[in-house]
Amino acid sequence: MSADGIWRGIAIAMCIALPAGFYVAGDLADAFPGVLTIDGGDEGATARPRAVGEDYERVAPSPLIPASATGVDAAAAQDLQARLDAHAADPVVAGNLAFSVVDAETGEVLAQRDAQTARTPASTLKLLTATAVMRTHDADDTLATTTVLDGGTLTLVGGGDMRLTEESLGRLADLAAARVRDSGGAPVALRLDDTLFDGGINPAWGSNGPDGGWVAPTAALAVDEGWLDADEYGRKSPDPTMDAANLFSRLLTERGVTVTGSVERAPAPEGGQRDEIRSAPLSDLVEHTLLTSDNTTAEVLGRLVAIARGEEATPEGAARAVQAEITDLAAEKGIVADGLDLKDVCGLAVDDRVPPALLAGVVAELDAAGTSADQRELLSSVPIAGLTGTLEERFTDPEDALGRGLVRGKTGYLGGTSTLVGIAALPDGRPVAFSIVVHSFEPSSGVEAKAAVDAIATEIVSGR
């Protein structure tokens, strides 16, 4: 490999691992689209990439851009404010614009508009859920799916993994079948313990729930997240845990185990002989959630926060727990959290309310040098404009070319609201956290509203 190629490879790895400085090294090396190139490659978007580790070595992320001795000068901040305010006149925006731009090094607010008014966050709420779960768990935590053999009863116990596959469940069936044979090979009754979570459907979702294909019922275990077809927003199983248990029964039968009767729900016994398989690390589940905006996995993460904080593992308990965790973070860091009101944890609830200033403030804290490596890695999981995840096919207007590769953010869209929250760089290379909300437009103008958000984000990095 040439020296040029080696540098490009190193730059790409640094861009993924170092959220605050990914745009500088990557763009100068021509490793991804940005100021010096806008070629995004031919590889198509993947709606649901596997929640497994990428093929790069994970390192503790830290800012690549050295801390500046002074803050942004007043004239530059005023210019940024004026340029962003000008987008309120865009036809689809029609004055319905809110934003907050915060210096990621100092926490100084550089530009804001209606930033303290709590508004619908849509899927940008997933950043708060991801932050909450990484504050209450370790990045390498995993979720166990267990079998318990007690006499003639084998119980399948869900531990929160809704991304099981037939292959992974087959591995558990191998273990359980061997356990049954070692115990004499007698027939077994199969039971299902899915009591870890309660209440699969959140009433706050309204028409945005499973019936519309937006999310599966939150469950203690599921195969392929309860999808019933290959369409991302297609039919979802009304009972993912029982579907998984019935599949497990078939897998046991294929391995020579005689399963008597049908599967019934029952709590697992305290004793018995146990086998288990484990999910991908929590950091991979978070990465998957943020990159693809997976509503189902986001709701699972919220239930984990609820359990960690002693709340009920219900839709309401998850919302309370994430709200409490973010409120605690805001109090610790001096961020105003007034108006924060969560009804779910994935952003499908139209009554969720989050101030843009709070979202930008949380992102700035995620990039701060004193933040834990697990939390800081969250920013390396959000999409890159024009390159990855839900931003891969955004920033397509030629005037937004400067934003490609230089803006990293979590997208959100929910009938009449388009949002983007993330991190970018000012023209001088200073990292800034931002939150943008365009609201109150007609649903038929969704494409134009997303384009307006892209243009506003590009304005941050362009300096034009």
CORGI-V941883 format. One record per pair of residues at least 12 apart in sequence whose ideal C-beta (glycine too) atoms are under 8 Angstrom apart, sorted by the first residue. I is the first residue (numbers start at 1). J is the second residue. D is the distance in Angstrom with one decimal. If there is no record, write none. Layout:
i = <I;I>
j = <J;J>
d = <D;D>
//
This chain:
i = <7;8;8;8;10;11;11;11;11;11;12;12;12;12;12;13;13;14;14;15;15;15;16;16;16;17;17;17;17;17;17;18;18;18;18;18;19;19;19;19;19;19;19;19;19;19;20;20;20;20;20;20;20;20;20;20;21;21;21;21;22;22;22;22;23;23;23;23;23;23;24;24;24;24;25;26;27;27;32;32;32;33;33;33;33;33;34;34;34;34;35;35;38;38;38;40;40;40;40;45;45;45;46;47;47;48;48;48;48;49;49;49;50;51;51;51;51;51;51;51;51;52;52;53;53;53;54;58;58;60;60;60;61;61;61;61;61;62;62;63;63;63;63;63;65;65;65;65;67;67;68;68;71;71;71;72;72;72;72;72;76;76;77;77;80;80;80;80;80;81;81;81;83;83;84;84;84;84;84;84;84;85;87;87;87;87;88;90;90;91;92;92;92;92;92;92;92;93;93;93;93;94;94;96;96;96;96;97;97;97;97;97;97;97;98;98;98;98;98;98;98;98;98;99;99;99;99;99;99;99;99;99;99;99;100;100;100;100;100;100;100;100;100;101;101;101;101;101;102;102;102;102;102;102;102;103;103;103;104;104;104;104;104;104;104;104;104;105;105;107;107;107;107;109;110;112;112;114;115;115;115;115;115;116;116;116;116;116;117;117;117;118;118;118;118;118;118;118;119;119;119;119;119;119;119;120;120;120;120;120;120;120;120;120;121;121;121;121;121;121;121;121;121;122;122;122;122;122;122;122;122;123;123;123;123;123;123;123;123;123;123;124;124;124;124;124;124;124;124;124;124;125;125;125;125;125;125;125;125;126;126;126;126;126;126;126;126;127;127;127;127;127;127;127;127;128;128;128;128;128;128;128;129;129;129;129;129;129;129;129;130;130;130;130;130;130;130;131;131;131;131;131;131;131;132;132;132;132;132;132;132;133;133;133;133;133;133;134;134;134;134;134;134;134;134;135;135;135;136;136;136;136;136;137;137;137;138;138;139;139;139;139;139;139;140;140;140;141;141;142;142;142;142;142;143;143;143;143;143;143;144;144;144;144;144;144;145;145;145;145;145;145;145;145;145;145;145;145;146;146;146;146;146;147;147;147;147;147;147;147;148;148;148;148;148;149;149;149;149;149;149;149;149;150;150;150;150;152;152;152;152;153;153;153;153;153;154;154;154;154;154;154;154;155;155;155;155;155;155;155;155;156;156;156;156;156;156;156;156;157;157;157;158;158;158;158;158;158;158;158;158;158;159;159;159;160;160;160;160;160;160;160;160;161;161;161;161;162;162;162;162;162;162;162;162;162;162;162;163;163;163;163;163;163;163;163;164;164;164;164;164;165;165;166;166;166;168;169;169;169;169;169;169;170;171;172;172;172;172;173;173;173;173;173;174;175;175;175;176;176;176;177;177;177;177;179;179;180;180;181;183;186;187;187;187;187;188;188;188;188;188;189;189;189;189;190;190;190;190;190;190;191;191;191;191;191;192;192;192;192;192;192;192;193;193;193;193;193;194;194;194;194;194;195;195;196;196;196;196;197;197;197;197;197;197;198;198;198;199;199;199;199;200;200;200;200;200;201;201;201;202;202;202;202;202;202;202;202;203;204;204;204;204;204;204;204;205;205;205;206;206;208;208;208;208;209;210;210;212;213;213;213;213;213;213;214;214;214;215;215;215;215;215;215;216;216;216;216;217;217;217;217;217;218;218;218;218;218;219;219;220;221;221;221;222;222;222;222;222;223;223;223;223;225;225;225;225;226;226;226;242;242;245;246;249;282;283;283;285;285;285;286;286;286;287;289;290;290;290;290;290;290;291;291;291;291;291;291;292;292;293;293;293;293;295;295;295;296;298;298;298;299;299;299;299;299;301;302;302;302;302;302;302;302;303;303;305;305;305;305;305;306;306;306;308;309;309;309;315;318;318;319;319;319;319;320;322;322;323;323;323;326;326;326;327;329;329;330;330;330;333;333;335;335;335;335;335;336;336;336;336;337;337;338;339;339;339;339;340;340;340;340;341;341;342;347;347;348;350;350;356;356;356;357;359;359;360;360;360;360;361;363;363;363;363;363;363;363;364;366;366;366;367;367;367;367;379;379;379;382;382;382;382;383;383;383;383;384;384;384;385;385;385;385;385;385;385;385;385;385;386;386;386;387;387;390;390;391;391;391;394;394;394;395;395;395;395;397;397;397;399;399;400;400;400;400;402;402;402;403;403;403;403;403;403;406;406;406;407;407;407;407;407;407;408;408;408;409;409;409;409;409;409;410;413;413;413;415;416;416;416;416;416;417;417;417;417;418;418;418;418;418;418;418;418;418;419;419;419;419;419;420;420;420;420;420;420;421;421;421;422;422;424;424;424;425;426;426;426;427;427;427;432;434;434;436;436;436;438;438;438>
j = <29;29;30;31;29;25;26;28;29;31;26;29;31;32;56;56;57;26;64;31;32;384;54;56;380;56;58;59;61;377;380;61;62;63;64;380;61;366;367;376;377;379;380;382;408;423;61;62;63;64;65;104;367;379;423;431;63;64;65;431;64;380;384;408;405;406;408;424;425;461;64;65;425;429;64;405;405;406;384;387;405;386;387;401;404;405;402;404;405;406;402;406;386;401;404;386;387;392;404;389;392;393;292;232;292;232;288;292;294;288;291;292;288;163;279;280;284;285;287;288;297;280;284;280;281;284;287;283;377;373;376;377;373;376;377;379;380;369;376;104;105;367;369;431;425;429;430;431;105;369;105;430;103;106;108;103;108;110;426;430;426;428;110;111;101;110;111;426;460;110;111;112;459;464;99;101;111;113;456;459;460;113;452;455;456;459;113;452;455;448;438;441;445;448;449;451;452;438;441;449;452;440;441;438;439;440;441;113;114;436;437;438;439;456;113;114;115;117;119;356;436;437;439;111;112;113;114;115;356;434;435;436;437;456;112;115;356;357;359;360;361;434;435;360;432;433;434;460;360;361;363;364;432;433;434;364;430;432;363;364;367;368;423;430;431;432;433;430;431;333;334;361;364;357;432;356;357;356;355;356;357;360;435;336;338;339;355;357;339;355;356;338;339;340;341;353;354;355;353;354;355;356;417;437;439;350;351;352;353;414;417;419;437;439;347;352;353;354;359;412;419;421;437;347;352;412;413;414;417;418;419;293;295;346;347;410;411;412;413;414;419;347;354;359;410;411;412;419;420;421;435;342;344;345;346;347;352;354;412;289;290;293;298;345;346;347;410;290;359;362;363;378;382;410;421;322;326;342;345;354;359;362;289;298;301;302;305;322;345;346;286;289;290;298;301;378;381;325;326;329;362;366;375;378;301;302;305;321;322;325;326;282;286;301;302;304;305;282;283;286;372;374;375;377;378;325;329;375;304;305;308;309;325;282;304;308;282;374;281;282;283;373;374;377;281;282;283;281;282;278;279;280;281;282;159;160;161;278;279;282;159;161;276;277;278;279;157;158;159;161;164;169;172;221;276;277;278;279;159;268;274;275;276;172;175;176;179;274;275;276;268;269;272;273;274;176;179;180;183;188;272;273;274;269;271;272;273;186;187;188;189;188;189;190;191;269;176;180;188;189;190;191;252;190;191;192;193;266;268;269;272;190;191;192;193;221;244;245;248;193;220;268;192;193;194;196;197;219;220;221;241;244;196;220;221;196;197;220;221;279;300;303;304;221;222;278;279;216;218;219;221;222;225;226;240;296;297;300;222;224;225;279;280;285;288;297;221;222;223;224;244;223;224;223;247;251;277;223;244;247;248;251;277;251;277;248;275;276;277;248;251;252;254;255;255;275;276;277;252;257;275;252;255;256;257;273;275;252;257;256;273;258;257;258;259;260;252;257;258;259;260;259;260;261;264;245;248;249;252;259;263;263;264;265;266;268;241;242;245;263;264;265;266;220;265;266;267;268;219;220;221;241;265;220;267;220;303;307;313;218;219;220;303;313;314;312;313;314;218;314;315;316;216;217;218;219;240;217;218;315;218;299;315;316;343;344;348;349;315;315;319;343;344;348;349;351;344;348;349;349;350;348;349;350;414;348;236;238;233;231;232;233;234;235;236;233;295;348;236;295;296;299;346;348;236;237;240;296;236;237;238;239;240;296;299;300;303;315;240;241;241;240;241;244;237;240;241;243;244;240;243;244;247;240;294;296;297;240;243;296;263;265;263;263;263;304;374;377;297;300;301;301;378;381;381;301;378;381;382;383;389;410;381;382;383;388;389;390;389;390;389;390;410;411;346;347;348;346;345;346;347;315;318;344;345;346;345;318;319;321;322;344;345;346;317;318;318;321;322;325;345;318;320;321;321;321;324;325;344;344;345;342;343;344;345;342;342;345;340;341;342;340;358;362;340;362;365;358;361;362;361;365;357;358;361;362;365;355;357;358;361;355;358;355;353;354;355;358;353;354;355;358;353;354;354;412;414;414;414;415;435;436;437;435;421;435;421;433;434;435;433;379;421;422;423;433;434;435;433;378;379;433;379;423;431;433;408;422;423;408;409;410;422;408;409;410;411;405;407;408;400;403;404;405;406;407;408;409;454;457;403;404;405;404;405;410;411;407;409;411;411;450;454;407;454;457;458;451;454;455;455;458;451;454;455;458;458;461;462;424;454;457;458;461;462;424;425;461;422;424;457;458;460;461;422;423;424;421;422;423;424;434;457;422;446;449;450;443;439;440;441;442;443;437;438;439;440;437;438;439;441;446;449;450;452;453;435;436;437;438;453;434;435;436;453;454;457;434;435;436;434;457;457;460;461;461;460;461;463;461;462;463;460;457;460;453;456;457;452;453;456>
d = <5.6;5.2;6.9;4.8;8.0;4.7;5.1;7.7;3.7;4.3;6.4;8.0;4.7;7.0;8.0;5.0;7.4;7.4;6.7;6.7;6.8;7.9;7.1;5.8;5.5;7.2;6.9;5.0;5.3;8.0;5.9;5.2;6.4;7.0;4.8;7.3;5.8;7.8;6.2;6.9;7.9;3.2;4.8;8.0;6.7;6.2;7.9;7.8;3.9;6.3;6.1;6.3;4.8;7.4;6.6;4.4;5.6;2.2;4.7;7.2;7.3;7.5;7.5;6.8;6.2;4.5;7.6;7.4;5.2;8.0;6.1;6.2;6.9;5.8;6.0;6.5;5.8;6.8;7.0;5.6;4.5;5.1;6.5;7.7;4.0;4.2;7.7;6.3;3.5;5.1;6.0;7.0;7.4;4.7;5.7;5.1;6.1;7.6;6.9;7.7;4.5;6.1;7.8;4.6;6.6;6.4;7.9;5.7;7.0;6.6;6.7;6.4;7.6;5.5;7.8;4.9;4.9;5.1;7.3;3.8;7.2;5.3;5.8;7.3;7.3;5.6;7.9;7.7;7.4;3.9;7.7;8.0;6.5;4.7;5.4;7.3;5.8;7.0;7.5;8.0;7.8;6.8;6.6;6.8;7.5;5.4;7.0;5.9;5.4;7.7;6.2;6.1;6.1;5.3;5.3;6.2;7.1;5.7;7.1;6.6;7.6;8.0;4.8;6.6;6.7;5.8;4.8;7.6;7.2;7.6;4.2;7.8;5.2;7.4;5.9;7.3;5.4;7.0;6.2;5.8;7.4;6.3;6.7;6.5;5.0;6.8;7.3;5.1;7.4;7.6;7.2;5.4;5.1;4.1;5.2;7.9;5.3;5.5;7.7;7.8;5.4;7.8;7.4;6.4;4.9;4.2;6.8;6.1;7.3;7.9;7.2;5.9;7.9;7.6;5.8;4.0;6.2;6.3;6.1;5.0;7.7;4.3;7.2;6.9;6.6;5.3;7.9;6.7;6.0;6.8;6.4;4.8;6.9;6.8;4.8;4.0;4.5;4.4;7.3;4.0;7.6;6.8;4.9;6.7;5.4;7.5;4.8;6.3;4.7;6.1;7.7;4.6;6.3;4.7;7.4;7.4;6.7;6.0;7.6;4.8;4.5;7.4;6.4;7.8;4.1;5.6;5.0;6.9;6.8;8.0;7.9;7.4;5.8;7.6;6.5;7.8;6.6;7.5;6.5;4.8;4.0;7.5;7.6;6.7;7.0;7.2;5.2;5.5;7.1;6.4;7.9;7.7;3.1;6.6;6.6;3.7;5.9;4.8;6.5;7.1;7.3;6.9;7.1;5.3;6.0;6.3;8.0;6.0;6.9;6.0;4.6;7.8;7.9;7.0;5.8;5.7;7.7;4.2;6.8;5.9;6.0;7.9;8.0;4.9;8.0;3.1;5.5;3.9;5.5;7.6;5.2;4.8;7.7;7.0;4.2;6.8;6.2;4.0;7.0;7.5;7.6;6.8;7.7;6.2;5.0;7.2;4.0;4.7;7.1;4.3;7.3;7.1;7.8;6.8;6.7;3.8;5.8;6.5;7.3;5.9;6.1;6.6;4.9;7.8;6.2;6.1;6.2;7.0;6.9;7.0;7.0;7.2;7.3;4.9;5.8;6.2;5.1;7.9;8.0;7.0;7.4;6.5;7.8;5.4;5.4;5.4;7.3;5.3;4.4;7.1;4.8;6.4;5.9;7.9;6.7;5.4;7.5;7.6;6.8;7.0;6.0;6.7;6.5;6.4;7.9;7.6;4.7;7.1;4.5;3.9;6.0;6.9;6.7;4.5;7.6;5.6;5.3;7.7;7.9;6.6;7.7;5.0;4.9;8.0;6.3;5.8;6.8;6.7;7.3;5.5;3.8;6.7;6.5;5.5;6.4;6.6;7.2;6.7;6.3;5.9;3.9;7.9;4.2;6.8;4.8;7.1;7.0;6.9;4.5;4.0;5.0;7.1;5.9;7.0;4.7;4.3;4.3;6.7;4.1;7.9;4.2;7.7;4.6;7.4;5.4;7.8;7.1;6.3;5.6;5.3;6.4;7.6;6.1;5.6;6.4;5.4;7.7;7.7;6.5;7.6;5.8;7.0;4.4;6.3;7.1;4.4;7.3;6.9;5.0;7.4;4.7;6.1;4.1;7.1;5.4;7.0;5.2;6.5;6.4;7.3;5.6;4.6;7.8;4.5;6.3;3.6;7.5;6.1;6.9;5.6;6.2;6.4;5.1;8.0;5.9;7.6;6.2;6.9;4.4;7.3;5.5;7.1;7.7;7.7;4.4;7.2;5.4;6.8;4.3;7.0;7.6;6.8;7.2;5.4;7.0;7.6;7.6;5.4;5.5;4.4;7.9;4.8;7.8;6.9;4.7;5.7;7.9;6.9;2.8;3.3;5.9;7.8;6.3;6.8;7.1;6.0;7.2;6.1;7.4;7.8;5.6;6.7;6.4;5.7;7.9;8.0;4.3;7.1;7.7;6.0;6.7;4.0;5.1;6.9;6.8;6.0;6.8;5.6;7.7;7.4;6.1;6.6;7.4;7.4;8.0;6.9;6.1;6.5;5.0;7.6;6.4;6.4;6.4;6.4;6.6;7.6;5.9;6.4;6.8;6.3;5.7;6.2;7.9;5.4;5.5;7.3;6.7;7.3;4.7;6.2;3.8;5.3;7.8;5.7;6.7;3.8;7.9;7.6;6.5;7.4;5.7;6.0;3.9;6.4;5.0;5.7;5.9;7.9;5.2;7.6;7.3;7.9;8.0;3.9;7.1;4.9;7.9;6.5;7.2;6.2;7.0;7.4;5.3;5.9;7.8;6.8;7.2;5.2;7.2;5.1;5.0;7.0;5.8;7.0;4.3;7.6;6.2;6.6;4.2;5.5;7.1;5.1;7.3;7.8;7.4;6.6;5.4;4.3;6.3;4.1;6.5;4.0;6.8;7.1;6.1;4.1;7.8;7.9;6.3;5.7;6.3;5.1;5.2;4.7;7.6;6.7;6.0;5.0;7.6;4.4;5.3;7.8;8.0;2.9;5.1;5.7;7.8;5.3;7.9;7.5;7.8;7.6;3.7;7.9;7.4;5.0;7.8;6.9;7.5;7.2;7.9;3.8;5.4;7.9;3.9;6.2;6.6;4.9;6.0;7.7;6.8;4.2;7.5;7.4;7.5;7.1;4.5;7.0;7.3;7.1;7.9;4.0;5.3;6.4;6.1;6.2;5.9;5.8;7.2;4.0;5.3;6.7;6.6;6.2;4.2;6.5;5.8;4.7;7.2;7.5;6.7;7.4;6.2;7.2;4.4;6.3;6.3;7.1;4.4;4.7;5.9;7.4;5.5;5.2;7.3;3.5;6.6;7.3;5.6;7.4;6.6;4.9;6.0;7.5;7.7;4.7;7.2;3.5;7.1;7.1;6.7;7.9;4.5;5.9;5.8;7.9;7.0;6.4;5.8;7.6;6.9;6.8;6.6;6.1;3.9;6.5;7.0;4.4;5.0;7.6;7.5;5.9;6.1;7.2;6.0;6.5;3.9;7.5;6.0;6.8;7.7;5.2;7.6;6.5;4.2;7.6;5.9;7.9;5.9;3.8;7.6;7.7;6.9;7.2;5.9;5.3;7.0;3.4;7.0;7.0;5.4;7.6;3.2;7.5;7.7;5.1;6.5;4.4;5.4;6.0;7.7;4.6;7.4;4.1;7.5;4.5;6.3;6.7;6.4;7.6;5.1;4.4;5.7;5.7;5.9;7.7;6.0;5.0;6.0;7.4;4.5;6.6;7.6;6.9;6.5;6.7;7.0;6.5;7.2;7.6;7.1;5.1;7.7;6.1;3.9;6.9;7.3;7.3;6.4;6.9;7.7;7.7;5.4;7.1;5.8;7.5;5.1;7.9;6.9;5.8;7.1;6.2;4.4;8.0;7.7;6.0;6.8;7.2;6.5;7.2;4.0;7.4;5.5;7.3;4.7;4.0;7.0;4.8;5.7;4.2;7.3;7.2;6.2;6.5;5.9;3.7;7.6;7.4;3.9;5.6;5.5;8.0;6.0;6.1;6.3;6.6;6.8;7.6;5.9;5.5;5.9;4.9;5.6;6.9;6.8;7.2;6.9;6.3;7.6;5.2;8.0;5.0;5.1;6.5;6.9;4.1;7.1;7.2;7.5;7.2;7.4;3.3;6.3;7.2;6.3;8.0;4.5;7.7;6.7;6.3;7.4;6.7;5.5;7.2;4.9;7.8;6.9;6.1;6.9;7.0;6.8;7.2;7.9;5.0;5.9;4.5;5.5;5.7;4.7;7.8;6.4;5.5;3.5;6.0;7.7;6.0;6.0;4.6;6.6;4.7;4.8;7.1;7.5;6.4;4.8;5.3;7.0;5.8;2.6;7.3;7.8;7.6;6.8;6.0;6.6;7.9;6.7;5.1;6.4;6.0;5.8;7.2;6.0;6.7;7.3;4.7;7.9;7.6;4.8;7.8;7.7;6.9;4.1;5.1;7.4;5.1;7.4;6.5;5.1;7.7;7.1;7.7;7.7;4.9;4.9;7.7;5.8;7.0;4.6;7.4;6.5;8.0;6.6;5.0;5.1;5.9;7.0;7.0;7.1;6.9;7.2;3.5;6.6;6.9;6.0;5.3;5.2;6.2;5.4;5.5;7.8>
//
